[in-house]
Amino acid sequence: MKRIDVKKHVLVPKHEKLSEKEKEEVLKQFSSRAEDFPRILKRDAVLLGMNVKFGDIIRITRKSATAGQTVFYRVVVLT
């Protein structure tokens, strides 16, 4: 059975794991803790092969008809 790479699908926005430095900057920018961000499961199909761990922050960049592009952040959780 052929596996489908969901990351290449046109409807799936770009997902990037932030470095520790970028993570600190984002947390400082929003005056937040990682636990305050919306969650994304470590087993989410789009994260497979990205070598993520609990507490990592993922930047999601979506195309928007009105804003050009929008950026969202999610924190990786185990369940």
C-alpha positions as CSV (number, residue, x, y, z in Angstrom):
1,M,0.0,0.0,0.0
2,K,1.4,3.4,-1.0
3,R,1.9,5.9,1.8
4,I,0.8,9.5,1.3
5,D,3.0,12.3,2.5
6,V,0.4,14.7,4.0
7,K,3.0,17.5,4.2
8,K,3.0,17.8,0.4
9,H,-0.8,18.2,0.1
10,V,-1.9,21.6,-1.1
11,L,-4.3,22.1,1.8
12,V,-1.7,21.5,4.5
13,P,0.1,24.7,5.6
14,K,3.8,24.8,6.2
15,H,4.9,23.5,9.6
16,E,8.3,24.3,11.1
17,K,9.9,23.3,14.4
18,L,11.4,26.4,16.1
19,S,15.0,26.4,17.4
20,E,15.5,27.0,21.1
21,K,16.5,30.6,20.4
22,E,13.4,31.2,18.2
23,K,11.2,29.5,20.9
24,E,12.6,31.9,23.6
25,E,11.9,34.9,21.3
26,V,8.3,33.8,20.6
27,L,7.6,33.2,24.3
28,K,9.1,36.7,25.1
29,Q,7.2,38.3,22.3
30,F,3.8,37.0,23.5
31,S,4.8,37.2,27.2
32,S,3.7,33.6,27.6
33,R,4.7,30.2,28.6
34,A,4.8,27.3,26.2
35,E,1.8,25.7,28.1
36,D,-0.3,28.8,27.2
37,F,-0.2,28.0,23.4
38,P,-2.7,25.8,21.6
39,R,-1.5,22.2,21.4
40,I,-0.6,19.8,18.6
41,L,-0.1,16.1,19.2
42,K,3.4,14.6,18.7
43,R,1.7,11.8,16.7
44,D,0.0,14.3,14.3
45,A,0.7,13.1,10.7
46,V,2.3,16.4,9.6
47,L,4.9,16.1,12.4
48,L,6.1,12.6,11.5
49,G,9.7,12.7,10.6
50,M,10.3,16.1,12.1
51,N,12.0,14.8,15.3
52,V,9.8,16.8,17.7
53,K,9.6,16.3,21.4
54,F,7.3,17.4,24.2
55,G,7.4,21.2,24.7
56,D,8.7,22.1,21.2
57,I,6.9,24.9,19.4
58,I,5.7,24.6,15.9
59,R,5.3,27.6,13.6
60,I,2.4,27.1,11.1
61,T,2.3,29.5,8.2
62,R,-1.0,29.6,6.3
63,K,-1.9,31.4,3.1
64,S,-4.7,33.9,3.6
65,A,-6.8,35.6,0.9
66,T,-7.0,38.8,2.9
67,A,-3.8,39.0,4.9
68,G,-1.4,37.3,2.5
69,Q,-0.2,34.9,5.1
70,T,-0.8,34.3,8.8
71,V,1.4,32.6,11.4
72,F,0.1,30.4,14.2
73,Y,2.1,28.6,16.9
74,R,1.4,25.3,18.6
75,V,3.2,23.5,21.4
76,V,3.9,19.7,21.0
77,V,2.1,17.5,23.6
78,L,2.3,13.7,23.9
79,T,-1.5,13.0,24.2
